[in-house]
Amino acid sequence: MKAVVGDRITMAAEHVGERVREGTIREVHGENGAPPYLVEWSDGHSGLIHPGPGSVLKCEHEETSSQGS
């Protein structure tokens, strides 16, 4: 997995009945976009995550476009 600051991340619930967690990556601590990541979750909490085996994560990079004049 490769992420950059500002990416949105969605992590599947670990147990049945739990909600999906959504947040924004605020810091990337690994080399070349690798984990661990400091994530600010939608509920206002922040935490350092290091996805392990069985984790389901989805990173969405914000698209940037540049136009030449």
CHARMM internal coordinates of N, CA and C (Angstrom, degrees):
IC EDIT
DIST 1 N 1 CA 1.4420
DIST 1 CA 1 C 1.5134
ANGL 1 N 1 CA 1 C 108.63
DIST 1 C 2 N 1.3167
ANGL 1 CA 1 C 2 N 115.73
DIHE 1 N 1 CA 1 C 2 N 138.58
DIST 2 N 2 CA 1.4544
ANGL 1 C 2 N 2 CA 121.93
DIHE 1 CA 1 C 2 N 2 CA 178.16
DIST 2 CA 2 C 1.5185
ANGL 2 N 2 CA 2 C 108.09
DIHE 1 C 2 N 2 CA 2 C -130.64
DIST 2 C 3 N 1.3276
ANGL 2 CA 2 C 3 N 116.22
DIHE 2 N 2 CA 2 C 3 N 128.14
DIST 3 N 3 CA 1.4572
ANGL 2 C 3 N 3 CA 120.45
DIHE 2 CA 2 C 3 N 3 CA -177.80
DIST 3 CA 3 C 1.5196
ANGL 3 N 3 CA 3 C 109.56
DIHE 2 C 3 N 3 CA 3 C -135.98
DIST 3 C 4 N 1.3287
ANGL 3 CA 3 C 4 N 115.19
DIHE 3 N 3 CA 3 C 4 N 162.62
DIST 4 N 4 CA 1.4569
ANGL 3 C 4 N 4 CA 122.29
DIHE 3 CA 3 C 4 N 4 CA 174.81
DIST 4 CA 4 C 1.5243
ANGL 4 N 4 CA 4 C 108.51
DIHE 3 C 4 N 4 CA 4 C -130.70
DIST 4 C 5 N 1.3314
ANGL 4 CA 4 C 5 N 115.58
DIHE 4 N 4 CA 4 C 5 N 157.97
DIST 5 N 5 CA 1.4589
ANGL 4 C 5 N 5 CA 120.63
DIHE 4 CA 4 C 5 N 5 CA 178.51
DIST 5 CA 5 C 1.5273
ANGL 5 N 5 CA 5 C 108.74
DIHE 4 C 5 N 5 CA 5 C -56.37
DIST 5 C 6 N 1.3188
ANGL 5 CA 5 C 6 N 116.23
DIHE 5 N 5 CA 5 C 6 N 133.91
DIST 6 N 6 CA 1.4572
ANGL 5 C 6 N 6 CA 122.17
DIHE 5 CA 5 C 6 N 6 CA -179.49
DIST 6 CA 6 C 1.5144
ANGL 6 N 6 CA 6 C 113.47
DIHE 5 C 6 N 6 CA 6 C 100.75
DIST 6 C 7 N 1.3390
ANGL 6 CA 6 C 7 N 117.60
DIHE 6 N 6 CA 6 C 7 N -14.95
DIST 7 N 7 CA 1.4598
ANGL 6 C 7 N 7 CA 120.21
DIHE 6 CA 6 C 7 N 7 CA 177.28
DIST 7 CA 7 C 1.5190
ANGL 7 N 7 CA 7 C 110.18
DIHE 6 C 7 N 7 CA 7 C -62.99
DIST 7 C 8 N 1.3107
ANGL 7 CA 7 C 8 N 115.31
DIHE 7 N 7 CA 7 C 8 N 144.75
DIST 8 N 8 CA 1.4675
ANGL 7 C 8 N 8 CA 121.61
DIHE 7 CA 7 C 8 N 8 CA 172.51
DIST 8 CA 8 C 1.5141
ANGL 8 N 8 CA 8 C 107.05
DIHE 7 C 8 N 8 CA 8 C -88.57
DIST 8 C 9 N 1.3232
ANGL 8 CA 8 C 9 N 116.53
DIHE 8 N 8 CA 8 C 9 N 140.88
DIST 9 N 9 CA 1.4551
ANGL 8 C 9 N 9 CA 120.71
DIHE 8 CA 8 C 9 N 9 CA -178.73
DIST 9 CA 9 C 1.5233
ANGL 9 N 9 CA 9 C 108.93
DIHE 8 C 9 N 9 CA 9 C -131.66
DIST 9 C 10 N 1.3145
ANGL 9 CA 9 C 10 N 116.02
DIHE 9 N 9 CA 9 C 10 N 138.33
DIST 10 N 10 CA 1.4593
ANGL 9 C 10 N 10 CA 122.71
DIHE 9 CA 9 C 10 N 10 CA 177.13
DIST 10 CA 10 C 1.5117
ANGL 10 N 10 CA 10 C 107.51
DIHE 9 C 10 N 10 CA 10 C -122.25
DIST 10 C 11 N 1.3240
ANGL 10 CA 10 C 11 N 116.45
DIHE 10 N 10 CA 10 C 11 N 129.17
DIST 11 N 11 CA 1.4570
ANGL 10 C 11 N 11 CA 120.69
DIHE 10 CA 10 C 11 N 11 CA -179.65
DIST 11 CA 11 C 1.5209
ANGL 11 N 11 CA 11 C 108.23
DIHE 10 C 11 N 11 CA 11 C -121.25
DIST 11 C 12 N 1.3198
ANGL 11 CA 11 C 12 N 115.62
DIHE 11 N 11 CA 11 C 12 N 126.58
DIST 12 N 12 CA 1.4605
ANGL 11 C 12 N 12 CA 121.64
DIHE 11 CA 11 C 12 N 12 CA -179.48
DIST 12 CA 12 C 1.5229
ANGL 12 N 12 CA 12 C 110.01
DIHE 11 C 12 N 12 CA 12 C -62.76
DIST 12 C 13 N 1.3060
ANGL 12 CA 12 C 13 N 115.53
DIHE 12 N 12 CA 12 C 13 N 152.93
DIST 13 N 13 CA 1.4595
ANGL 12 C 13 N 13 CA 121.38
DIHE 12 CA 12 C 13 N 13 CA 177.00
DIST 13 CA 13 C 1.5188
ANGL 13 N 13 CA 13 C 110.37
DIHE 12 C 13 N 13 CA 13 C -63.80
DIST 13 C 14 N 1.3345
ANGL 13 CA 13 C 14 N 115.77
DIHE 13 N 13 CA 13 C 14 N 145.29
DIST 14 N 14 CA 1.4594
ANGL 13 C 14 N 14 CA 120.26
DIHE 13 CA 13 C 14 N 14 CA 179.11
DIST 14 CA 14 C 1.5244
ANGL 14 N 14 CA 14 C 112.38
DIHE 13 C 14 N 14 CA 14 C -81.72
DIST 14 C 15 N 1.3443
ANGL 14 CA 14 C 15 N 116.81
DIHE 14 N 14 CA 14 C 15 N -25.75
DIST 15 N 15 CA 1.4599
ANGL 14 C 15 N 15 CA 121.32
DIHE 14 CA 14 C 15 N 15 CA -176.49
DIST 15 CA 15 C 1.5212
ANGL 15 N 15 CA 15 C 109.73
DIHE 14 C 15 N 15 CA 15 C -133.02
DIST 15 C 16 N 1.3097
ANGL 15 CA 15 C 16 N 116.16
DIHE 15 N 15 CA 15 C 16 N 151.57
DIST 16 N 16 CA 1.4619
ANGL 15 C 16 N 16 CA 121.94
DIHE 15 CA 15 C 16 N 16 CA 176.66
DIST 16 CA 16 C 1.5214
ANGL 16 N 16 CA 16 C 108.80
DIHE 15 C 16 N 16 CA 16 C -58.28
DIST 16 C 17 N 1.3286
ANGL 16 CA 16 C 17 N 115.78
DIHE 16 N 16 CA 16 C 17 N 135.07
DIST 17 N 17 CA 1.4478
ANGL 16 C 17 N 17 CA 121.04
DIHE 16 CA 16 C 17 N 17 CA 178.73
DIST 17 CA 17 C 1.5197
ANGL 17 N 17 CA 17 C 113.78
DIHE 16 C 17 N 17 CA 17 C 92.80
DIST 17 C 18 N 1.3350
ANGL 17 CA 17 C 18 N 117.71
DIHE 17 N 17 CA 17 C 18 N -11.80
DIST 18 N 18 CA 1.4594
ANGL 17 C 18 N 18 CA 120.71
DIHE 17 CA 17 C 18 N 18 CA 176.80
DIST 18 CA 18 C 1.5244
ANGL 18 N 18 CA 18 C 109.04
DIHE 17 C 18 N 18 CA 18 C -86.72
DIST 18 C 19 N 1.3233
ANGL 18 CA 18 C 19 N 114.71
DIHE 18 N 18 CA 18 C 19 N 155.78
DIST 19 N 19 CA 1.4602
ANGL 18 C 19 N 19 CA 120.25
DIHE 18 CA 18 C 19 N 19 CA -179.37
DIST 19 CA 19 C 1.5236
ANGL 19 N 19 CA 19 C 111.27
DIHE 18 C 19 N 19 CA 19 C -85.18
DIST 19 C 20 N 1.3073
ANGL 19 CA 19 C 20 N 116.17
DIHE 19 N 19 CA 19 C 20 N 154.72
DIST 20 N 20 CA 1.4556
ANGL 19 C 20 N 20 CA 123.11
DIHE 19 CA 19 C 20 N 20 CA 171.74
DIST 20 CA 20 C 1.5266
ANGL 20 N 20 CA 20 C 106.70
DIHE 19 C 20 N 20 CA 20 C -67.84
DIST 20 C 21 N 1.3434
ANGL 20 CA 20 C 21 N 116.81
DIHE 20 N 20 CA 20 C 21 N 141.53
DIST 21 N 21 CA 1.4618
ANGL 20 C 21 N 21 CA 120.84
DIHE 20 CA 20 C 21 N 21 CA 178.52
DIST 21 CA 21 C 1.5229
ANGL 21 N 21 CA 21 C 109.08
DIHE 20 C 21 N 21 CA 21 C -102.58
DIST 21 C 22 N 1.3301
ANGL 21 CA 21 C 22 N 115.15
DIHE 21 N 21 CA 21 C 22 N 134.65
DIST 22 N 22 CA 1.4609
ANGL 21 C 22 N 22 CA 120.96
DIHE 21 CA 21 C 22 N 22 CA 178.65
DIST 22 CA 22 C 1.5149
ANGL 22 N 22 CA 22 C 108.79
DIHE 21 C 22 N 22 CA 22 C -125.57
DIST 22 C 23 N 1.3151
ANGL 22 CA 22 C 23 N 116.20
DIHE 22 N 22 CA 22 C 23 N 142.58
DIST 23 N 23 CA 1.4488
ANGL 22 C 23 N 23 CA 119.58
DIHE 22 CA 22 C 23 N 23 CA 179.90
DIST 23 CA 23 C 1.5156
ANGL 23 N 23 CA 23 C 112.14
DIHE 22 C 23 N 23 CA 23 C -163.02
DIST 23 C 24 N 1.3314
ANGL 23 CA 23 C 24 N 114.01
DIHE 23 N 23 CA 23 C 24 N -174.69
DIST 24 N 24 CA 1.4566
ANGL 23 C 24 N 24 CA 122.45
DIHE 23 CA 23 C 24 N 24 CA -179.36
DIST 24 CA 24 C 1.5223
ANGL 24 N 24 CA 24 C 108.90
DIHE 23 C 24 N 24 CA 24 C -123.58
DIST 24 C 25 N 1.3169
ANGL 24 CA 24 C 25 N 116.30
DIHE 24 N 24 CA 24 C 25 N 133.02
DIST 25 N 25 CA 1.4641
ANGL 24 C 25 N 25 CA 120.67
DIHE 24 CA 24 C 25 N 25 CA 178.50
DIST 25 CA 25 C 1.5238
ANGL 25 N 25 CA 25 C 108.22
DIHE 24 C 25 N 25 CA 25 C -74.24
DIST 25 C 26 N 1.3392
ANGL 25 CA 25 C 26 N 116.00
DIHE 25 N 25 CA 25 C 26 N 122.47
DIST 26 N 26 CA 1.4589
ANGL 25 C 26 N 26 CA 122.58
DIHE 25 CA 25 C 26 N 26 CA -178.79
DIST 26 CA 26 C 1.5230
ANGL 26 N 26 CA 26 C 112.59
DIHE 25 C 26 N 26 CA 26 C -102.23
DIST 26 C 27 N 1.3439
ANGL 26 CA 26 C 27 N 117.39
DIHE 26 N 26 CA 26 C 27 N -27.63
DIST 27 N 27 CA 1.4595
ANGL 26 C 27 N 27 CA 121.69
DIHE 26 CA 26 C 27 N 27 CA 177.92
DIST 27 CA 27 C 1.5224
ANGL 27 N 27 CA 27 C 108.94
DIHE 26 C 27 N 27 CA 27 C -146.15
DIST 27 C 28 N 1.3261
ANGL 27 CA 27 C 28 N 116.05
DIHE 27 N 27 CA 27 C 28 N 142.93
DIST 28 N 28 CA 1.4650
ANGL 27 C 28 N 28 CA 122.62
DIHE 27 CA 27 C 28 N 28 CA 174.84
DIST 28 CA 28 C 1.5186
ANGL 28 N 28 CA 28 C 106.31
DIHE 27 C 28 N 28 CA 28 C -114.14
DIST 28 C 29 N 1.3376
ANGL 28 CA 28 C 29 N 117.73
DIHE 28 N 28 CA 28 C 29 N 118.71
DIST 29 N 29 CA 1.4573
ANGL 28 C 29 N 29 CA 122.07
DIHE 28 CA 28 C 29 N 29 CA -174.69
DIST 29 CA 29 C 1.5234
ANGL 29 N 29 CA 29 C 113.61
DIHE 28 C 29 N 29 CA 29 C -99.51
DIST 29 C 30 N 1.3225
ANGL 29 CA 29 C 30 N 118.65
DIHE 29 N 29 CA 29 C 30 N -13.10
DIST 30 N 30 CA 1.4583
ANGL 29 C 30 N 30 CA 121.74
DIHE 29 CA 29 C 30 N 30 CA 179.82
DIST 30 CA 30 C 1.5192
ANGL 30 N 30 CA 30 C 111.35
DIHE 29 C 30 N 30 CA 30 C -91.79
DIST 30 C 31 N 1.3193
ANGL 30 CA 30 C 31 N 115.29
DIHE 30 N 30 CA 30 C 31 N 170.98
DIST 31 N 31 CA 1.4623
ANGL 30 C 31 N 31 CA 120.67
DIHE 30 CA 30 C 31 N 31 CA 178.43
DIST 31 CA 31 C 1.5190
ANGL 31 N 31 CA 31 C 110.98
DIHE 30 C 31 N 31 CA 31 C -78.21
DIST 31 C 32 N 1.3155
ANGL 31 CA 31 C 32 N 116.26
DIHE 31 N 31 CA 31 C 32 N 141.45
DIST 32 N 32 CA 1.4716
ANGL 31 C 32 N 32 CA 122.88
DIHE 31 CA 31 C 32 N 32 CA 175.62
DIST 32 CA 32 C 1.5210
ANGL 32 N 32 CA 32 C 113.23
DIHE 31 C 32 N 32 CA 32 C 54.81
DIST 32 C 33 N 1.3276
ANGL 32 CA 32 C 33 N 117.88
DIHE 32 N 32 CA 32 C 33 N 39.11
DIST 33 N 33 CA 1.4614
ANGL 32 C 33 N 33 CA 121.71
DIHE 32 CA 32 C 33 N 33 CA 176.59
DIST 33 CA 33 C 1.5065
ANGL 33 N 33 CA 33 C 115.22
DIHE 32 C 33 N 33 CA 33 C 84.04
DIST 33 C 34 N 1.3340
ANGL 33 CA 33 C 34 N 117.22
DIHE 33 N 33 CA 33 C 34 N 8.76
DIST 34 N 34 CA 1.4706
ANGL 33 C 34 N 34 CA 121.05
DIHE 33 CA 33 C 34 N 34 CA -179.15
DIST 34 CA 34 C 1.5340
ANGL 34 N 34 CA 34 C 110.58
DIHE 33 C 34 N 34 CA 34 C -81.20
DIST 34 C 35 N 1.3393
ANGL 34 CA 34 C 35 N 116.64
DIHE 34 N 34 CA 34 C 35 N 157.71
DIST 35 N 35 CA 1.4585
ANGL 34 C 35 N 35 CA 120.17
DIHE 34 CA 34 C 35 N 35 CA 176.73
DIST 35 CA 35 C 1.5215
ANGL 35 N 35 CA 35 C 110.92
DIHE 34 C 35 N 35 CA 35 C -66.61
DIST 35 C 36 N 1.3170
ANGL 35 CA 35 C 36 N 116.61
DIHE 35 N 35 CA 35 C 36 N 164.82
DIST 36 N 36 CA 1.4622
ANGL 35 C 36 N 36 CA 128.53
DIHE 35 CA 35 C 36 N 36 CA 11.41
DIST 36 CA 36 C 1.5275
ANGL 36 N 36 CA 36 C 112.31
DIHE 35 C 36 N 36 CA 36 C -81.87
DIST 36 C 37 N 1.3491
ANGL 36 CA 36 C 37 N 114.12
DIHE 36 N 36 CA 36 C 37 N 160.90
DIST 37 N 37 CA 1.4526
ANGL 36 C 37 N 37 CA 122.79
DIHE 36 CA 36 C 37 N 37 CA -179.23
DIST 37 CA 37 C 1.5202
ANGL 37 N 37 CA 37 C 109.82
DIHE 36 C 37 N 37 CA 37 C -124.05
DIST 37 C 38 N 1.3389
ANGL 37 CA 37 C 38 N 115.67
DIHE 37 N 37 CA 37 C 38 N 140.53
DIST 38 N 38 CA 1.4546
ANGL 37 C 38 N 38 CA 120.16
DIHE 37 CA 37 C 38 N 38 CA 169.39
DIST 38 CA 38 C 1.5173
ANGL 38 N 38 CA 38 C 105.80
DIHE 37 C 38 N 38 CA 38 C -90.54
DIST 38 C 39 N 1.3288
ANGL 38 CA 38 C 39 N 115.90
DIHE 38 N 38 CA 38 C 39 N 119.45
DIST 39 N 39 CA 1.4611
ANGL 38 C 39 N 39 CA 121.54
DIHE 38 CA 38 C 39 N 39 CA -175.25
DIST 39 CA 39 C 1.5195
ANGL 39 N 39 CA 39 C 109.52
DIHE 38 C 39 N 39 CA 39 C -115.31
DIST 39 C 40 N 1.3223
ANGL 39 CA 39 C 40 N 116.18
DIHE 39 N 39 CA 39 C 40 N 133.40
DIST 40 N 40 CA 1.4660
ANGL 39 C 40 N 40 CA 122.08
DIHE 39 CA 39 C 40 N 40 CA 170.48
DIST 40 CA 40 C 1.5224
ANGL 40 N 40 CA 40 C 106.05
DIHE 39 C 40 N 40 CA 40 C -97.06
DIST 40 C 41 N 1.3298
ANGL 40 CA 40 C 41 N 115.70
DIHE 40 N 40 CA 40 C 41 N 111.33
DIST 41 N 41 CA 1.4622
ANGL 40 C 41 N 41 CA 121.44
DIHE 40 CA 40 C 41 N 41 CA -176.32
DIST 41 CA 41 C 1.5149
ANGL 41 N 41 CA 41 C 110.75
DIHE 40 C 41 N 41 CA 41 C -79.46
DIST 41 C 42 N 1.3229
ANGL 41 CA 41 C 42 N 116.49
DIHE 41 N 41 CA 41 C 42 N 158.60
DIST 42 N 42 CA 1.4689
ANGL 41 C 42 N 42 CA 122.24
DIHE 41 CA 41 C 42 N 42 CA -177.29
DIST 42 CA 42 C 1.5249
ANGL 42 N 42 CA 42 C 112.76
DIHE 41 C 42 N 42 CA 42 C -62.70
DIST 42 C 43 N 1.3342
ANGL 42 CA 42 C 43 N 117.81
DIHE 42 N 42 CA 42 C 43 N -19.05
DIST 43 N 43 CA 1.4670
ANGL 42 C 43 N 43 CA 120.13
DIHE 42 CA 42 C 43 N 43 CA 178.39
DIST 43 CA 43 C 1.5291
ANGL 43 N 43 CA 43 C 112.09
DIHE 42 C 43 N 43 CA 43 C -86.12
DIST 43 C 44 N 1.3488
ANGL 43 CA 43 C 44 N 117.09
DIHE 43 N 43 CA 43 C 44 N 3.16
DIST 44 N 44 CA 1.4519
ANGL 43 C 44 N 44 CA 121.25
DIHE 43 CA 43 C 44 N 44 CA 177.28
DIST 44 CA 44 C 1.5147
ANGL 44 N 44 CA 44 C 114.75
DIHE 43 C 44 N 44 CA 44 C 97.12
DIST 44 C 45 N 1.3189
ANGL 44 CA 44 C 45 N 117.64
DIHE 44 N 44 CA 44 C 45 N -14.27
DIST 45 N 45 CA 1.4578
ANGL 44 C 45 N 45 CA 121.39
DIHE 44 CA 44 C 45 N 45 CA 178.29
DIST 45 CA 45 C 1.5274
ANGL 45 N 45 CA 45 C 110.02
DIHE 44 C 45 N 45 CA 45 C -80.31
DIST 45 C 46 N 1.3282
ANGL 45 CA 45 C 46 N 115.72
DIHE 45 N 45 CA 45 C 46 N 155.65
DIST 46 N 46 CA 1.4561
ANGL 45 C 46 N 46 CA 121.43
DIHE 45 CA 45 C 46 N 46 CA 175.61
DIST 46 CA 46 C 1.5188
ANGL 46 N 46 CA 46 C 108.54
DIHE 45 C 46 N 46 CA 46 C -124.83
DIST 46 C 47 N 1.3138
ANGL 46 CA 46 C 47 N 116.30
DIHE 46 N 46 CA 46 C 47 N 151.70
DIST 47 N 47 CA 1.4544
ANGL 46 C 47 N 47 CA 119.84
DIHE 46 CA 46 C 47 N 47 CA 177.94
DIST 47 CA 47 C 1.5077
ANGL 47 N 47 CA 47 C 111.46
DIHE 46 C 47 N 47 CA 47 C -163.26
DIST 47 C 48 N 1.3161
ANGL 47 CA 47 C 48 N 114.72
DIHE 47 N 47 CA 47 C 48 N 153.50
DIST 48 N 48 CA 1.4528
ANGL 47 C 48 N 48 CA 122.06
DIHE 47 CA 47 C 48 N 48 CA 176.91
DIST 48 CA 48 C 1.5196
ANGL 48 N 48 CA 48 C 107.88
DIHE 47 C 48 N 48 CA 48 C -88.75
DIST 48 C 49 N 1.3307
ANGL 48 CA 48 C 49 N 116.79
DIHE 48 N 48 CA 48 C 49 N 124.68
DIST 49 N 49 CA 1.4610
ANGL 48 C 49 N 49 CA 119.86
DIHE 48 CA 48 C 49 N 49 CA 179.58
DIST 49 CA 49 C 1.5127
ANGL 49 N 49 CA 49 C 109.85
DIHE 48 C 49 N 49 CA 49 C -119.80
DIST 49 C 50 N 1.3047
ANGL 49 CA 49 C 50 N 114.70
DIHE 49 N 49 CA 49 C 50 N 146.70
DIST 50 N 50 CA 1.4661
ANGL 49 C 50 N 50 CA 122.52
DIHE 49 CA 49 C 50 N 50 CA 174.34
DIST 50 CA 50 C 1.5170
ANGL 50 N 50 CA 50 C 105.45
DIHE 49 C 50 N 50 CA 50 C -134.87
DIST 50 C 51 N 1.3385
ANGL 50 CA 50 C 51 N 117.08
DIHE 50 N 50 CA 50 C 51 N 94.33
DIST 51 N 51 CA 1.4571
ANGL 50 C 51 N 51 CA 120.60
DIHE 50 CA 50 C 51 N 51 CA -175.18
DIST 51 CA 51 C 1.5228
ANGL 51 N 51 CA 51 C 111.92
DIHE 50 C 51 N 51 CA 51 C -55.38
DIST 51 C 52 N 1.3094
ANGL 51 CA 51 C 52 N 115.83
DIHE 51 N 51 CA 51 C 52 N 132.00
DIST 52 N 52 CA 1.4575
ANGL 51 C 52 N 52 CA 121.48
DIHE 51 CA 51 C 52 N 52 CA 178.53
DIST 52 CA 52 C 1.5129
ANGL 52 N 52 CA 52 C 110.89
DIHE 51 C 52 N 52 CA 52 C -110.23
DIST 52 C 53 N 1.3386
ANGL 52 CA 52 C 53 N 116.29
DIHE 52 N 52 CA 52 C 53 N -176.69
DIST 53 N 53 CA 1.4597
ANGL 52 C 53 N 53 CA 120.24
DIHE 52 CA 52 C 53 N 53 CA 178.23
DIST 53 CA 53 C 1.5312
ANGL 53 N 53 CA 53 C 110.78
DIHE 52 C 53 N 53 CA 53 C -56.88
DIST 53 C 54 N 1.2981
ANGL 53 CA 53 C 54 N 116.23
DIHE 53 N 53 CA 53 C 54 N 136.51
DIST 54 N 54 CA 1.4542
ANGL 53 C 54 N 54 CA 120.84
DIHE 53 CA 53 C 54 N 54 CA 179.20
DIST 54 CA 54 C 1.5142
ANGL 54 N 54 CA 54 C 113.84
DIHE 53 C 54 N 54 CA 54 C 90.27
DIST 54 C 55 N 1.3305
ANGL 54 CA 54 C 55 N 117.85
DIHE 54 N 54 CA 54 C 55 N -8.98
DIST 55 N 55 CA 1.4627
ANGL 54 C 55 N 55 CA 120.47
DIHE 54 CA 54 C 55 N 55 CA 177.71
DIST 55 CA 55 C 1.5169
ANGL 55 N 55 CA 55 C 109.29
DIHE 54 C 55 N 55 CA 55 C -74.56
DIST 55 C 56 N 1.3219
ANGL 55 CA 55 C 56 N 115.67
DIHE 55 N 55 CA 55 C 56 N 142.41
DIST 56 N 56 CA 1.4551
ANGL 55 C 56 N 56 CA 120.63
DIHE 55 CA 55 C 56 N 56 CA 177.25
DIST 56 CA 56 C 1.5170
ANGL 56 N 56 CA 56 C 106.45
DIHE 55 C 56 N 56 CA 56 C -116.66
DIST 56 C 57 N 1.3218
ANGL 56 CA 56 C 57 N 115.81
DIHE 56 N 56 CA 56 C 57 N 111.00
DIST 57 N 57 CA 1.4523
ANGL 56 C 57 N 57 CA 121.16
DIHE 56 CA 56 C 57 N 57 CA -177.78
DIST 57 CA 57 C 1.5155
ANGL 57 N 57 CA 57 C 110.36
DIHE 56 C 57 N 57 CA 57 C -126.56
DIST 57 C 58 N 1.3073
ANGL 57 CA 57 C 58 N 115.67
DIHE 57 N 57 CA 57 C 58 N 150.37
DIST 58 N 58 CA 1.4568
ANGL 57 C 58 N 58 CA 120.92
DIHE 57 CA 57 C 58 N 58 CA 177.29
DIST 58 CA 58 C 1.5194
ANGL 58 N 58 CA 58 C 107.54
DIHE 57 C 58 N 58 CA 58 C -136.46
DIST 58 C 59 N 1.3063
ANGL 58 CA 58 C 59 N 116.89
DIHE 58 N 58 CA 58 C 59 N 117.01
DIST 59 N 59 CA 1.4626
ANGL 58 C 59 N 59 CA 120.87
DIHE 58 CA 58 C 59 N 59 CA 177.05
DIST 59 CA 59 C 1.5212
ANGL 59 N 59 CA 59 C 108.36
DIHE 58 C 59 N 59 CA 59 C -102.30
DIST 59 C 60 N 1.3043
ANGL 59 CA 59 C 60 N 115.57
DIHE 59 N 59 CA 59 C 60 N 136.30
DIST 60 N 60 CA 1.4550
ANGL 59 C 60 N 60 CA 121.05
DIHE 59 CA 59 C 60 N 60 CA 177.33
DIST 60 CA 60 C 1.5097
ANGL 60 N 60 CA 60 C 107.50
DIHE 59 C 60 N 60 CA 60 C -118.83
DIST 60 C 61 N 1.3307
ANGL 60 CA 60 C 61 N 116.40
DIHE 60 N 60 CA 60 C 61 N 113.54
DIST 61 N 61 CA 1.4518
ANGL 60 C 61 N 61 CA 120.93
DIHE 60 CA 60 C 61 N 61 CA 177.26
DIST 61 CA 61 C 1.5184
ANGL 61 N 61 CA 61 C 108.57
DIHE 60 C 61 N 61 CA 61 C -79.46
DIST 61 C 62 N 1.3267
ANGL 61 CA 61 C 62 N 115.63
DIHE 61 N 61 CA 61 C 62 N 135.81
DIST 62 N 62 CA 1.4659
ANGL 61 C 62 N 62 CA 118.62
DIHE 61 CA 61 C 62 N 62 CA 174.46
DIST 62 CA 62 C 1.5128
ANGL 62 N 62 CA 62 C 107.46
DIHE 61 C 62 N 62 CA 62 C -71.29
DIST 62 C 63 N 1.3014
ANGL 62 CA 62 C 63 N 115.63
DIHE 62 N 62 CA 62 C 63 N 129.82
DIST 63 N 63 CA 1.4654
ANGL 62 C 63 N 63 CA 120.06
DIHE 62 CA 62 C 63 N 63 CA -179.75
DIST 63 CA 63 C 1.5203
ANGL 63 N 63 CA 63 C 109.46
DIHE 62 C 63 N 63 CA 63 C -79.27
DIST 63 C 64 N 1.3113
ANGL 63 CA 63 C 64 N 115.50
DIHE 63 N 63 CA 63 C 64 N 133.86
DIST 64 N 64 CA 1.4627
ANGL 63 C 64 N 64 CA 120.50
DIHE 63 CA 63 C 64 N 64 CA 175.53
DIST 64 CA 64 C 1.5198
ANGL 64 N 64 CA 64 C 107.56
DIHE 63 C 64 N 64 CA 64 C -119.89
DIST 64 C 65 N 1.2843
ANGL 64 CA 64 C 65 N 115.42
DIHE 64 N 64 CA 64 C 65 N 139.37
DIST 65 N 65 CA 1.4601
ANGL 64 C 65 N 65 CA 118.98
DIHE 64 CA 64 C 65 N 65 CA 178.65
DIST 65 CA 65 C 1.5213
ANGL 65 N 65 CA 65 C 108.41
DIHE 64 C 65 N 65 CA 65 C -125.79
DIST 65 C 66 N 1.2972
ANGL 65 CA 65 C 66 N 114.69
DIHE 65 N 65 CA 65 C 66 N 144.35
DIST 66 N 66 CA 1.4503
ANGL 65 C 66 N 66 CA 119.22
DIHE 65 CA 65 C 66 N 66 CA 176.70
DIST 66 CA 66 C 1.5123
ANGL 66 N 66 CA 66 C 108.07
DIHE 65 C 66 N 66 CA 66 C -125.69
DIST 66 C 67 N 1.3168
ANGL 66 CA 66 C 67 N 114.63
DIHE 66 N 66 CA 66 C 67 N 137.91
DIST 67 N 67 CA 1.4479
ANGL 66 C 67 N 67 CA 119.63
DIHE 66 CA 66 C 67 N 67 CA -179.88
DIST 67 CA 67 C 1.5253
ANGL 67 N 67 CA 67 C 107.96
DIHE 66 C 67 N 67 CA 67 C -118.69
DIST 67 C 68 N 1.3068
ANGL 67 CA 67 C 68 N 115.90
DIHE 67 N 67 CA 67 C 68 N 131.61
DIST 68 N 68 CA 1.4683
ANGL 67 C 68 N 68 CA 119.81
DIHE 67 CA 67 C 68 N 68 CA 177.73
DIST 68 CA 68 C 1.5037
ANGL 68 N 68 CA 68 C 110.61
DIHE 67 C 68 N 68 CA 68 C -84.39
DIST 68 C 69 N 1.3280
ANGL 68 CA 68 C 69 N 116.67
DIHE 68 N 68 CA 68 C 69 N 145.62
DIST 69 N 69 CA 1.4632
ANGL 68 C 69 N 69 CA 120.15
DIHE 68 CA 68 C 69 N 69 CA 178.17
DIST 69 CA 69 C 1.4898
ANGL 69 N 69 CA 69 C 108.66
DIHE 68 C 69 N 69 CA 69 C -110.74
END
COOR INIT
IC SEED 1 N 1 CA 1 C
IC BUILD
